[in-house]
Amino acid sequence: MNYSNVIGQADSKIRLQNMVEENRVPHALLFKGPEGCGNLPLAIAFATHLLCKQKTPQGACGTCSSCVQSNKLTHPDLHLVFPIVLSKDVRNSDYWVKEFRAAFLKNPYLNLEDWFIEISAENKQPVIGTDEAADILRKLSYTSFEGQYKILLMWLPEKMNAEAANKILKVLEEPSDNTIFIL
């Protein structure tokens, strides 16, 4: 996804483009706004820009292998975390990642209600749990596969329970080099 695919948010786009252009990308960014404002597609566009092999001042090139993978949300250095319904068999987002990709590609302005309808969990409690936090720590302990950065994109971090938040706090405050958290 490119910045041009994100509706509005001109100031945010310029700030993000400048961060990459000036090589002054902080290790953690929080995208805050009302539901449906486009923070999720903007975060994906920023991650795509960071992972692009042929960056331009306007954003990602859109044609290199990293851009193609990022546009499908399949880049090996882009780790997705999102709220799920915990069960005996389902403990982290990896279980639903294919469905999340499909839902996002169908509607980049995805909201929690639509996401839970997609996975048939309408009346359940959304959560990012402690098993997810352990999985985050494991994924971020690896070196980047293709690009300069390892990016963890966490959609709706406010759904993380206290135990999970405490578990990732240290790595969020002091990540390894070239690890970016986009919340």
JOLIN-V699543 format. One record per backbone hydrogen bond with DSSP energy under -0.5 kcal/mol. CO is the residue of the C=O (numbers start at 1). NH is the residue of the N-H. If there is no record, write none. Layout:
co:CO nh:NH
co:CO nh:NH
//
This chain:
co:2 nh:5
co:3 nh:6
co:5 nh:7
co:9 nh:13
co:10 nh:14
co:11 nh:15
co:12 nh:16
co:13 nh:17
co:14 nh:18
co:15 nh:19
co:16 nh:20
co:17 nh:21
co:18 nh:22
co:19 nh:24
co:20 nh:23
co:24 nh:26
co:27 nh:181
co:29 nh:31
co:29 nh:183
co:30 nh:32
co:34 nh:37
co:38 nh:42
co:39 nh:43
co:40 nh:44
co:41 nh:45
co:42 nh:46
co:43 nh:47
co:44 nh:48
co:45 nh:49
co:46 nh:50
co:47 nh:51
co:48 nh:52
co:56 nh:59
co:59 nh:56
co:64 nh:68
co:65 nh:69
co:66 nh:70
co:67 nh:71
co:68 nh:72
co:69 nh:72
co:69 nh:74
co:69 nh:75
co:70 nh:73
co:75 nh:78
co:77 nh:79
co:77 nh:151
co:78 nh:80
co:79 nh:153
co:81 nh:155
co:84 nh:86
co:84 nh:127
co:89 nh:91
co:90 nh:87
co:92 nh:95
co:93 nh:96
co:93 nh:97
co:94 nh:97
co:96 nh:100
co:97 nh:101
co:98 nh:102
co:99 nh:103
co:100 nh:104
co:101 nh:105
co:102 nh:106
co:103 nh:107
co:107 nh:110
co:111 nh:115
co:112 nh:116
co:113 nh:117
co:114 nh:118
co:115 nh:119
co:116 nh:121
co:117 nh:120
co:121 nh:124
co:124 nh:126
co:127 nh:84
co:127 nh:129
co:128 nh:161
co:129 nh:133
co:130 nh:134
co:131 nh:135
co:132 nh:136
co:133 nh:137
co:134 nh:138
co:135 nh:139
co:136 nh:140
co:137 nh:141
co:138 nh:141
co:138 nh:142
co:139 nh:142
co:150 nh:180
co:151 nh:79
co:151 nh:153
co:152 nh:154
co:152 nh:182
co:153 nh:81
co:153 nh:155
co:154 nh:157
co:156 nh:159
co:157 nh:160
co:159 nh:128
co:161 nh:165
co:162 nh:166
co:163 nh:167
co:164 nh:168
co:165 nh:169
co:168 nh:172
co:169 nh:173
co:170 nh:174
co:176 nh:179
co:178 nh:150
co:178 nh:180
co:180 nh:152
co:180 nh:182
co:181 nh:29
co:181 nh:183
co:182 nh:154
co:183 nh:157
//
